[in-house]
Amino acid sequence: MTRYLVGKLAESLLAIWGVVTIVFFVSRVLGDPAVLLLPIGAGQQDLDALRASLGLDRPILEQYLISVLAMVRGDFGISFQHQRPAMDVVLERMPVTATLAGTALLFGTLIGAVAGAIAALKRGTISEFIVMVAALLGQATPVFWLGIMLILLFSVDLGWFPTGGSGTIAHLVLPGLTLSVFVSASIARLLRSSLLDIMREDYVRTARAKGLLPRTVFFWHIARNALIPVITMIGIIAGELLGGSVVIETVFAWPGVGRIIMQAIQAQDFPVIQAGVALVAAIFIVVNLLVDLLYGVLDPRIRRR
Amino acid sequence: MAPLLEVRNLTVAFDTPDGTVHAVNDVSYSLEEGETLGIVGESGSGKSVHALSMVGLIARPPGRIVRGEVLFNGRDLLALSQRELFDLRGKEIGFVFQDPMTSLNPVLTIERQIAEPLRRHFGMSASQARARVVELLELVGIPDAARRAGQYPHEFSGGMRQRVMIAIGISCNPKLLIADEATTALDVTVQAQILDLVRDLKKKIGTTVIWITHDMGVVAGLADTVQVMYGGRIMERGPVRAVFHDPRNAYTWGLLKSLPHGGRRGVTRLYQIPGNPPDLTRAPVGDPFAPRNPFATERCRIEMPPLGEVEGSVAGHKVAAWYDLRAALAASQVQP
């Protein structure tokens, strides 16, 4: 177990380093932040002075080494725009993103699980058909389009919810709903097919032959096994959502991690880009590690000593 | 004394996109208490389906019980409600399935899987069930039972898993144990061990057994009565000795001829039954084996022979054949 965790940790650090490296060089290609930071028409001297103060006048490899060594110490630099530690700028957006991600995961999973179970249990009926059509639509609809349509209907026409921003439950409804639709559609489809697969298993017949009641057979023998792939998917979705759903946060002006990274890219605020991407990668990796561990709890075959 | 199980005219069909599959056609037989019945047949002979359909274990739809009665202790199983079937399965009729690799739930402990029917049918507490589970595991010959009970199926070998399956099957002391290809997935040595175990258990607990297999050898070593099925029908039935030494149906004869005999292995070519298994989507007309039967008469192709007592053999030896296999064999040149 320890060995497994140490291995995973090394793997994770390597992955984060890779992500940070790519982001470092790609962002350096994008342009010159000094031009953006100074007012239009600033003189060459001012530009050079700013570049020197930001450390951007040094050779790129030197900049890279300085950055990486600082990151190892937990220092992601000072945001060009905000003049505060870059990681702080990103981290303070985390609760906002987590609220939206949590809402979408909670409702998406509940609705998806119920819908998927209905579709599998009512195989070949109109209920299955309705669930499957709805799920297909939910999965195929682009979230930005759905978001805009919901804003037009519920905010602009009906005036029930604010068009954007965060702070109250009312602000959470539309972006939460938009993401829940996508999450529940994915989960419903996967759970349905997983349940239908497991229902054909020999051990389900064994369970029935023991005289177990249908609900025992369903929860302990069918659902218990069918959930394993669904848990993986929930983990992947959770990782994605916690990294900030850039599109939804932009559409609903939701001030989360995804949005701050977007803004940092536009402003070429290198330290914030790097801090944001490193954080998102780390969250994704940690969530997946948790899913791996949960897997071991659910499936004794992959439990390690 | 009334038989423990009496199957009357059981007919089961499956409605599939390719048409109706006539899986079991007009099967009737009875089984005395304490008897071991070996049902032999190839895939698609209806041997498994007929057993599963008796206790509502086939999916309906597509499965459909067309007609028939299955009297178990005088009660018609086919007329029971769902609830009554849940109470009967596992308690009065135990099952042991093929392929212990897939018939046990991979994510539940062995203890839980054996305890489930005990808790369900006898309302045992967790500790009562645990004690009984250990007792059962010892009974089926699993060493270190108390520790092994807490393990998962993947920690057991194939033979050990089949022992666990048997423990599940007999957990509630059922009056009837149905084993469906219970040794098929095992290698020969393990198979022999399992058969020893079943013979031993029969002596200890005296359960009535239906042993479904495609292996004539297994039946010879285990059963009192053998019943040969083909195309969803019973072709021949009788005491094992009589059927093996004096087969009266061409299919039984073919099966026995295609068995390897000790000592002659590699010297003679094994007999092979010509042709292919029947297409069950066609409505059954005549003797299903007729197209592959060198002794078939014209009547075989148009009319199914009834299962009747064999003249000149022991009581209970029944065959469905219009032809007289003994006379035909004596007269013909068809020799393997």
Boltz contact constraints between the chains, C-beta under 6 A:
constraints:
  - contact:
      token1: [A, 202]
      token2: [B, 102]
      max_distance: 6.0
  - contact:
      token1: [A, 202]
      token2: [B, 103]
      max_distance: 6.0
  - contact:
      token1: [A, 203]
      token2: [B, 103]
      max_distance: 6.0
  - contact:
      token1: [A, 203]
      token2: [B, 104]
      max_distance: 6.0
  - contact:
      token1: [A, 203]
      token2: [B, 105]
      max_distance: 6.0
  - contact:
      token1: [A, 206]
      token2: [B, 97]
      max_distance: 6.0
  - contact:
      token1: [A, 206]
      token2: [B, 103]
      max_distance: 6.0
  - contact:
      token1: [A, 209]
      token2: [B, 89]
      max_distance: 6.0
  - contact:
      token1: [A, 209]
      token2: [B, 95]
      max_distance: 6.0
  - contact:
      token1: [A, 210]
      token2: [B, 90]
      max_distance: 6.0
  - contact:
      token1: [A, 210]
      token2: [B, 116]
      max_distance: 6.0
  - contact:
      token1: [A, 210]
      token2: [B, 117]
      max_distance: 6.0
  - contact:
      token1: [A, 211]
      token2: [B, 86]
      max_distance: 6.0
  - contact:
      token1: [A, 211]
      token2: [B, 89]
      max_distance: 6.0
  - contact:
      token1: [A, 211]
      token2: [B, 90]
      max_distance: 6.0
  - contact:
      token1: [A, 211]
      token2: [B, 91]
      max_distance: 6.0
  - contact:
      token1: [A, 211]
      token2: [B, 120]
      max_distance: 6.0
  - contact:
      token1: [A, 212]
      token2: [B, 116]
      max_distance: 6.0
  - contact:
      token1: [A, 212]
      token2: [B, 120]
      max_distance: 6.0
  - contact:
      token1: [A, 213]
      token2: [B, 86]
      max_distance: 6.0
  - contact:
      token1: [A, 221]
      token2: [B, 105]
      max_distance: 6.0
  - contact:
      token1: [A, 224]
      token2: [B, 107]
      max_distance: 6.0
  - contact:
      token1: [A, 225]
      token2: [B, 107]
      max_distance: 6.0
  - contact:
      token1: [A, 299]
      token2: [B, 107]
      max_distance: 6.0
  - contact:
      token1: [A, 300]
      token2: [B, 152]
      max_distance: 6.0
  - contact:
      token1: [A, 301]
      token2: [B, 106]
      max_distance: 6.0
  - contact:
      token1: [A, 301]
      token2: [B, 154]
      max_distance: 6.0
